[in-house]
Amino acid sequence: MAEEKILTKHPQGKAGRNISKQSYDLLKTAILAALAKKGLTHTELFEYLNKNLKGKFDGNVSWYGETVKLDLEARKIIARNNDKPPMYRTLKKK
């Protein structure tokens, strides 16, 4: 049986990536958990992902994390502000 895939989106309309749905779901859950309580910078977010997914994820956490983060931005699930450095946060469900 073929592995289920998901085609990610990009917030600037660039081409998305076709990745494993299992990997996508794992990174999405981790990103949303990281941002659940407060906004984080890119560095803080990826430190969290690398720490919390160590031993649980076989791929490159930074590459997959960036791909899923961009997809979540494109789908308006998370947002990045214009601060220096930018902060990421979850968007409230209406």
C-alpha positions in Angstrom: 0.0 0.0 0.0 1.3 3.4 -1.0 2.2 5.9 1.7 -0.4 8.7 2.0 1.0 12.1 0.9 0.0 15.7 1.3 0.8 18.6 -1.0 1.8 21.5 1.2 1.1 25.1 0.4 3.3 28.2 0.5 2.2 31.6 1.8 3.7 33.4 -1.2 2.1 31.1 -3.7 5.3 29.3 -4.5 5.3 25.5 -5.3 4.5 23.3 -2.3 6.1 20.1 -1.4 4.6 16.6 -1.5 5.4 15.0 1.8 4.3 12.1 3.9 1.0 12.8 5.7 2.3 11.0 8.8 5.4 13.4 8.9 3.1 16.4 8.2 0.7 15.5 11.0 3.6 14.9 13.5 5.2 18.3 12.7 1.9 20.1 12.6 1.0 18.8 16.1 4.4 19.8 17.5 4.3 23.3 16.0 0.8 24.0 17.3 1.8 22.7 20.7 4.8 24.9 20.8 2.7 28.0 19.9 -0.3 27.1 22.1 0.7 29.3 25.1 2.8 32.1 23.6 4.4 33.4 20.4 7.8 32.2 19.5 10.6 33.4 17.3 11.8 31.2 14.5 14.8 30.1 16.5 12.7 29.4 19.6 10.2 27.4 17.6 12.9 25.2 15.9 14.8 24.7 19.2 11.5 23.4 20.6 10.9 21.1 17.6 14.4 19.7 17.6 14.2 19.0 21.4 10.8 17.5 21.4 11.0 15.4 18.2 14.5 14.0 18.9 14.2 10.2 18.6 10.6 10.4 17.4 11.2 11.6 13.8 13.6 10.1 11.3 13.7 13.0 8.8 15.4 16.4 8.9 13.3 18.2 11.5 14.4 21.7 10.2 13.5 21.0 6.6 10.2 19.3 7.4 9.5 21.9 10.1 10.0 24.8 7.7 7.8 23.1 5.1 4.9 22.5 7.5 5.3 25.9 9.1 5.0 27.6 5.7 1.9 25.4 5.0 0.3 26.4 8.3 0.9 30.1 7.4 -0.6 29.6 4.0 -3.7 27.9 5.5 -4.0 30.8 8.0 -3.6 28.5 11.0 -0.5 30.3 12.3 0.8 33.8 11.5 4.1 35.6 11.5 4.3 39.3 12.6 6.7 42.0 11.3 8.7 42.4 14.5 12.4 42.0 14.5 12.8 39.1 14.9 9.4 37.9 13.7 7.2 36.1 16.1 4.9 33.2 15.2 1.5 32.6 16.8 -1.6 30.6 16.3 -4.6 32.3 14.9 -7.8 32.2 16.9 -10.6 30.1 15.5 -13.8 32.0 14.8 
